[in-house]
């Protein structure tokens, strides 16, 4: 007979909880007021028609290229910072650095998970507002604002990947006299490297979009240029910038697929 699941893990309880949350959220909608702006249709049509064609003038393409470079640079620097912070914390949170029967295992895992949970609980926009107020409109503010919450996310996922590593190879290494460090380097990491790299690339894609959004707080990038073009109702320029953002994300997605495939084949 299959053992009963705890209440919080029951699919029926979770379904009822989700339905209750949806029903409760609907009570906050002002149903007596118009749900759509009366002039929204015309504005949406104007913006859609501006796609044919987008602004491809050489002067604006240069602006678009510079904005894309700023956004990509911030995203790359922030994901690098996130990996540098998140990977060691994720390793500690997984308990891979100490033996399973060590007294230090639980305190190390709990403290690492607490740090990871703390930094990722604050959204990057909130980090950006705080850091811009502290150090000004600097690319460093955007890099740290993205790097901190992404470090928390990456560290948590890294820890789960390391914990889900099959135990048979690890047991064989321990039986041969391998230390916790050797088991990590020669056992856990080679087995989960494709997943670690794949998820890191996925977060890199997310950081590109987030870097573009952070530009709305005043930091130069694609989002900043979109804000300027929207303010002047230059929708054709907005489409050019959006297509540039789409091209960057598609390029990173293609790159990540090639890297993951090479890792699986090696």
GIKA-V84540 format. One record per backbone hydrogen bond with DSSP energy under -1.0 kcal/mol. NH is the residue of the N-H (numbers start at 1). CO is the residue of the C=O. Records with the same first field share a line. If there is no record, write none. Layout:
NH->CO  CO
//
This chain:
9->6
10->7
14->10
15->11
16->12
17->13
18->14
19->15
20->16
21->17
22->18
23->19
24->20
25->21
26->22
28->25
29->26
31->29
33->30
40->37
43->39
44->40
45->41
46->42
47->43
48->44
49->45
50->46
51->48
52->49
55->236
61->57
62->58
63->59
64->60
65->61
66->62
67->63
68->64
69->65
70->66
71->67
72->68
73->69
74->70
75->71
76->72
77->73
78->74
79->75
80->76
81->77
82->78
83->79
84->80
85->81
86->82
87->83
89->85
90->86
91->87
92->88
93->89
94->90
96->91
102->99
108->104
109->105
110->106
111->107
112->108
113->109
114->110
115->111
116->112
117->113
118->114
119->115
120->116
127->123
128->124
129->125
130->126
131->127
132->128
133->129
134->130
135->131
136->132
138->136
141->138
142->138
143->139
144->140
145->141
146->142
147->143
148->144
150->146
151->147
152->148
153->149
154->150
155->151
156->152
157->153
158->154
159->155
160->156
161->157
162->158
163->159
164->160
171->167
172->168
173->169
174->170
175->171
176->172
177->174
178->173
183->179
184->180
185->181
186->182
187->183
188->183
189->184
191->187
192->188
193->189
196->192
197->193
198->194
199->195
200->196
201->197
202->198
203->199
204->200
205->201
206->202
207->203
208->204
209->205
210->206
211->207
212->208
213->209
214->210
216->213
217->214
218->215
225->221
226->222
227->223
228->224
229->225
230->226
231->227
232->228
233->230
234->229
235->233
238->234
239->235
240->236
241->237
242->238
243->239
244->240
245->241
246->242
247->243
248->244
249->245
250->246
251->247
252->248
253->249
254->250
255->251
256->252
257->253
258->254
259->255
260->256
261->257
262->258
263->259
264->260
265->261
266->262
//
